[in-house]
Amino acid sequence: MKSSCKYCLSALLLLFSVMAGAQTPDFPTLDKSPLDLAYYPPRAAFRFFAKSDEARKADEPLIRVMYSRPQKKGREIFGGLEPYGKVWRAGANENTEIRFYADAQIGDTLVPAGTYSLFVIPEESQWTLILNKDLDAWGAYSYQEAADVLRHTVAVERAPRVIEEFSIQFEQTPEGASMIIGWDRTIARFLIVFP
């Protein structure tokens, strides 16, 4: 009888230890500036669902941008939270990264296929796009101009409504694609051509 009690007690202890180990871990809450992806062509995000190899090949991406999406939350963004004339990571948290799956041209500069950090210098009437070779950084704190592969300036336009979440998307153009960056009442469009 004593030996069966020992087995029962051992079984109960084992059961409690397994139950304690099976508890749900404390996952972090959603980041205040969640990570997002933008593809060109936009349908490339869904290429894995293509029903044929031909359709999958037609949906191969040419560009992918990984970025965090801060929100306005009533703040003055450009000229306030993000000062004019200062290099900004174009998002939040880790640097925004852009990957070109093929050589591309922005302005007069040929950009070889590869992955780059994407920064901007916002001004009231224009933005300068910067592509930089240094990756895996946080913010623009370690930004080095010597690692730039491109600087290209465009005029900005006023958004017809407030854009609450920082956003990047692509739009097809006759020449290639426009990368559209928008937040608050500001929109910048950068033309990208595939030679």
Secondary structure, DSSP 8 states (H G I E B T S, - for coil): -HHHHHHHHHHHHHHHHHHHHTS--------SS-EEEEEESGGGGGGGG-SSHHHHHHT--SEEEEEE--B-TT--TBTTTB-TTS-B-SSSSB-EEEEESS-EEETTEEE-SEEEEEEEEE-SSEEEEEEES--S-BTTTT--GGGEEEEEEEEEEEEEEEEEEEEEEEEE-SSEEEEEEEEEEEEEEEEEE--
